[in-house]
Amino acid sequence: MKVEIEGISKSFKQNVNFRISAIKSIDLQISEGEFLCILGPSGCGKSTLLNIIAGLEFPDTGQVKVDGQVVREAGPDRGVVFQDAALFPWLTVQENVEFSLKMMGMEKQKRKEIADKYIQMVHLTPFAHCYPHELSGGMKQRVALARTLAMDPTILLMDEPFSALDAQTRTMLHKELQEIWQKTGKAIIFITHNVEESLILADRIILMTARPGQIKRQFVVNHSRPRDLTNPKLIMLQRKIKFFLQEEIEKVAKEQSAYERTHTQVSVLSTAHNNMGTGL
């Protein structure tokens, strides 16, 4: 199922007189079965773009098409895995994975079979009857992934799902996610700010500019999996991506510094004005 992003722009109202432009004029196509990583500095609109593809937010201009149909709302063809696993604490792993299927009215035996399949796929069968508080952070994310996969979406949208995990757990989940991707053939759109993570996972990397986010560069990663980041060609590509990413990070830092200076001056002037006549 192909995703077409055509001229997407989105801004948010900050106050009565001011809007912040999050993303601007995004044009992008994602092929069926492609693993795409979207990389960029903090605040560049990566998550906003993902939410628009998911149908959770709506663009000011432009449109998203999935399999030729304009996205107007969330749908079962697009499954989302967020940074926070957001599991129901009163339900077991099995019950969490079955939850959406149950809400659809699927009969008990059928939804159990589907849940069992995906719990096994994420290697959590021994923990099927555990509750979220009994699981590690990595296990919780695997449950969230299994829950999404159980809905059988064509496209998997992942918003920095491993960013809060330790390096060892993240490495393990990178391996498992690639195995799932190869087994299922689903397209994956994966948001990250980690260059190494994008190189390990992606067929193609989209690098976004500082806000308002636009596409700065695209990088095709033509290397077989599993990937070794000590490979000289991958080291060169990593350096290239980091160079262009650093340009955007510096823009963010300069903008923040200018903002702080301006507001500090305004605060000082306001304080001086308020204190006029003090001590007379």
C-alpha positions as CSV (number, residue, x, y, z in Angstrom):
1,M,0.0,0.0,0.0
2,K,1.6,3.2,-1.2
3,V,1.6,6.5,0.8
4,E,1.7,9.8,-1.0
5,I,2.2,13.0,0.9
6,E,1.5,16.1,-1.3
7,G,2.2,19.6,-0.2
8,I,1.6,19.1,3.5
9,S,1.9,22.2,5.8
10,K,0.7,22.6,9.4
11,S,0.8,25.4,11.9
12,F,-0.4,25.6,15.5
13,K,-1.9,28.6,17.3
14,Q,0.3,29.7,20.1
15,N,-1.8,32.7,21.2
16,V,-4.4,35.1,19.7
17,N,-1.9,36.9,17.4
18,F,0.7,34.2,16.7
19,R,0.9,30.8,15.0
20,I,3.9,28.5,14.9
21,S,4.6,26.8,11.6
22,A,5.5,23.1,12.3
23,I,6.0,21.7,8.8
24,K,5.9,23.3,5.4
25,S,5.5,22.0,1.9
26,I,6.3,18.3,2.5
27,D,6.2,16.1,-0.6
28,L,7.1,12.5,-0.1
29,Q,6.2,9.0,-1.3
30,I,6.6,5.8,0.6
31,S,6.6,2.6,-1.3
32,E,4.7,-0.6,-0.3
33,G,6.9,-2.6,2.1
34,E,9.5,0.2,2.5
35,F,11.2,0.9,5.8
36,L,11.5,4.6,6.0
37,C,13.1,6.6,8.9
38,I,12.4,10.3,9.4
39,L,15.2,12.0,11.2
40,G,15.6,15.6,12.3
41,P,16.3,18.0,15.2
42,S,13.9,18.3,18.1
43,G,10.8,20.3,17.3
44,C,11.2,20.0,13.5
45,G,7.7,18.5,13.1
46,K,8.5,14.8,12.7
47,S,5.7,13.7,15.1
48,T,3.3,16.2,13.5
49,L,3.9,14.7,10.1
50,L,3.4,11.1,11.5
51,N,0.1,12.2,13.2
52,I,-1.2,13.6,9.9
53,I,-0.4,10.4,8.1
54,A,-2.2,8.5,10.9
55,G,-5.2,10.7,10.5
56,L,-4.9,12.0,14.1
57,E,-4.2,15.6,12.9
58,F,-5.2,17.5,9.8
59,P,-3.0,19.6,7.6
60,D,-3.6,23.3,6.8
61,T,-2.7,22.6,3.2
62,G,-2.0,19.5,1.1
63,Q,-3.2,16.0,1.6
64,V,-2.1,12.4,2.3
65,K,-3.2,9.5,0.2
66,V,-3.0,5.9,1.2
67,D,-3.5,3.5,-1.7
68,G,-5.0,6.4,-3.7
69,Q,-7.5,7.4,-1.0
70,V,-7.2,10.7,0.8
71,V,-6.7,10.3,4.5
72,R,-9.5,12.1,6.4
73,E,-9.5,10.2,9.7
74,A,-7.6,7.4,11.6
75,G,-8.1,3.9,10.1
76,P,-7.2,0.3,10.7
77,D,-4.8,0.3,7.7
78,R,-2.4,2.6,9.7
79,G,-1.3,1.3,13.1
80,V,0.6,3.6,15.5
81,V,3.2,2.7,18.1
82,F,4.0,5.7,20.4
83,Q,7.0,6.4,22.6
84,D,4.8,5.6,25.6
85,A,3.5,2.0,25.4
86,A,0.2,3.2,27.0
87,L,-1.0,-0.2,28.1
88,F,-4.0,-0.8,30.3
89,P,-2.5,-1.6,33.7
90,W,-5.5,-3.7,34.8
91,L,-5.2,-6.0,31.8
92,T,-2.7,-8.8,31.2
93,V,-0.4,-8.9,28.2
94,Q,-2.9,-11.2,26.5
95,E,-5.8,-9.0,27.3
96,N,-4.0,-5.8,26.2
97,V,-3.2,-7.4,22.8
98,E,-6.8,-8.6,22.4
99,F,-8.4,-5.4,23.5
100,S,-9.0,-3.7,20.1
101,L,-10.1,-7.0,18.6
102,K,-12.6,-7.4,21.4
103,M,-13.9,-3.8,20.8
104,M,-14.5,-4.8,17.1
105,G,-16.7,-7.7,18.3
106,M,-14.4,-10.5,17.3
107,E,-15.3,-13.8,19.0
108,K,-13.1,-15.0,21.8
109,Q,-11.3,-17.9,20.2
110,K,-10.4,-16.0,17.1
111,R,-9.0,-13.1,18.9
112,K,-7.0,-15.4,21.2
113,E,-5.5,-17.1,18.2
114,I,-4.5,-13.7,16.7
115,A,-3.1,-12.4,20.0
116,D,-1.1,-15.6,20.6
117,K,0.4,-15.3,17.1
118,Y,1.7,-11.8,17.7
119,I,2.7,-12.3,21.4
120,Q,4.8,-15.2,20.1
121,M,6.2,-13.0,17.3
122,V,7.5,-10.5,19.9
123,H,8.8,-13.3,22.1
124,L,6.5,-12.7,25.1
125,T,4.6,-16.0,25.2
126,P,6.0,-16.8,28.7
127,F,4.7,-13.5,29.9
128,A,1.2,-13.6,28.3
129,H,-0.6,-13.6,31.7
130,C,1.6,-10.9,33.4
131,Y,0.4,-7.4,34.1
132,P,2.3,-4.3,32.8
133,H,3.8,-3.5,36.2
134,E,5.6,-6.9,36.0
135,L,7.3,-6.1,32.7
136,S,10.5,-4.2,31.8
137,G,10.3,-1.1,29.5
138,G,11.4,-3.1,26.5
139,M,8.7,-5.8,27.2
140,K,6.0,-3.1,27.4
141,Q,7.0,-1.7,24.0
142,R,6.8,-5.2,22.6
143,V,3.3,-5.6,24.0
144,A,2.4,-2.3,22.3
145,L,3.9,-3.5,19.0
146,A,2.0,-6.8,19.3
147,R,-1.3,-5.0,20.0
148,T,-0.8,-2.8,16.9
149,L,0.2,-5.8,14.7
150,A,-2.9,-7.7,15.9
151,M,-5.0,-5.2,14.0
152,D,-3.1,-6.2,10.8
153,P,-2.4,-2.6,9.5
154,T,-0.8,-2.3,6.2
155,I,1.4,0.6,7.4
156,L,3.1,0.7,10.8
157,L,3.8,4.2,12.1
158,M,6.3,4.4,14.9
159,D,7.1,7.5,16.9
160,E,10.4,7.1,18.6
161,P,9.3,3.9,20.2
162,F,12.7,2.9,21.6
163,S,14.1,6.3,22.7
164,A,13.5,5.8,26.4
165,L,15.1,2.4,26.5
166,D,18.7,1.4,27.4
167,A,21.1,0.7,24.6
168,Q,21.1,-3.1,25.1
169,T,17.3,-3.3,25.0
170,R,17.2,-1.0,22.0
171,T,19.6,-3.1,20.1
172,M,17.6,-6.2,20.8
173,L,14.4,-4.5,19.7
174,H,16.0,-3.3,16.5
175,K,16.7,-6.9,15.6
176,E,13.2,-8.1,16.5
177,L,11.5,-5.2,14.6
178,Q,13.5,-6.0,11.4
179,E,12.5,-9.7,11.7
180,I,8.8,-8.7,12.1
181,W,9.1,-6.3,9.1
182,Q,10.6,-9.0,6.9
183,K,8.0,-11.6,8.0
184,T,5.0,-9.3,7.5
185,G,6.0,-7.2,4.5
186,K,4.4,-4.1,6.1
187,A,5.6,-0.6,5.3
188,I,7.1,1.1,8.3
189,I,7.5,4.8,8.9
190,F,9.8,5.3,11.9
191,I,10.5,8.6,13.6
192,T,13.9,9.0,15.3
193,H,16.5,11.6,16.2
194,N,19.2,8.9,16.4
195,V,21.4,8.6,13.3
196,E,22.8,5.2,14.2
197,E,19.2,3.8,14.7
198,S,18.1,5.1,11.3
199,L,21.2,3.5,9.6
200,I,20.5,0.1,11.3
201,L,16.8,0.1,10.3
202,A,16.0,2.1,7.2
203,D,15.9,1.5,3.5
204,R,15.7,5.2,3.1
205,I,16.3,8.1,5.6
206,I,14.5,11.5,5.3
207,L,16.4,14.3,7.0
208,M,14.2,17.3,8.0
209,T,15.2,20.9,8.6
210,A,14.6,22.9,11.7
211,R,11.1,24.3,12.2
212,P,9.2,24.7,10.0
213,G,10.2,21.2,9.0
214,Q,10.9,20.6,5.4
215,I,12.8,17.8,3.6
216,K,16.5,18.8,3.6
217,R,18.0,15.5,2.2
218,Q,17.2,11.9,1.4
219,F,19.7,9.1,1.9
220,V,19.2,5.6,0.5
221,V,20.8,2.9,2.6
222,N,21.8,0.1,0.2
223,H,23.4,-2.3,2.6
224,S,22.3,-5.8,3.5
225,R,20.9,-6.7,6.9
226,P,22.0,-7.1,9.7
227,R,24.1,-4.0,9.4
228,D,27.5,-3.5,10.9
229,L,28.1,0.2,11.8
230,T,31.8,-0.4,11.6
231,N,31.5,-0.9,7.9
232,P,33.6,1.9,6.2
233,K,30.8,2.8,3.8
234,L,28.2,3.1,6.6
235,I,30.7,5.2,8.6
236,M,31.0,7.6,5.7
237,L,27.3,7.8,5.3
238,Q,26.9,8.3,9.1
239,R,29.3,11.2,9.0
240,K,27.5,12.8,6.0
241,I,24.1,12.6,7.7
242,K,25.5,13.9,11.0
243,F,27.1,16.9,9.2
244,F,23.8,18.0,7.6
245,L,21.8,17.2,10.8
246,Q,24.3,19.3,12.9
247,E,23.5,22.3,10.6
248,E,19.9,22.1,11.6
249,I,20.6,21.5,15.3
250,E,22.7,24.7,15.3
251,K,19.8,26.6,13.7
252,V,17.6,25.5,16.5
253,A,20.2,26.5,19.1
254,K,20.6,30.0,17.6
255,E,16.8,30.5,17.4
256,Q,16.5,29.5,21.1
257,S,19.3,31.8,22.1
258,A,17.8,34.7,20.2
259,Y,14.4,34.1,21.8
260,E,15.9,33.9,25.3
261,R,17.9,37.2,24.8
262,T,14.8,39.0,23.5
263,H,12.6,37.8,26.4
264,T,15.3,38.6,29.0
265,Q,15.5,42.2,27.6
266,V,11.7,42.5,27.7
267,S,11.7,41.2,31.3
268,V,14.4,43.7,32.4
269,L,12.6,46.6,30.8
270,S,9.3,45.6,32.3
271,T,10.9,45.3,35.7
272,A,12.6,48.7,35.4
273,H,9.3,50.3,34.3
274,N,7.4,48.8,37.2
275,N,10.1,50.0,39.7
276,M,10.1,53.6,38.5
277,G,9.9,55.9,41.5
278,T,10.9,53.3,44.0
279,G,12.5,54.9,47.0
280,L,11.4,58.4,46.3
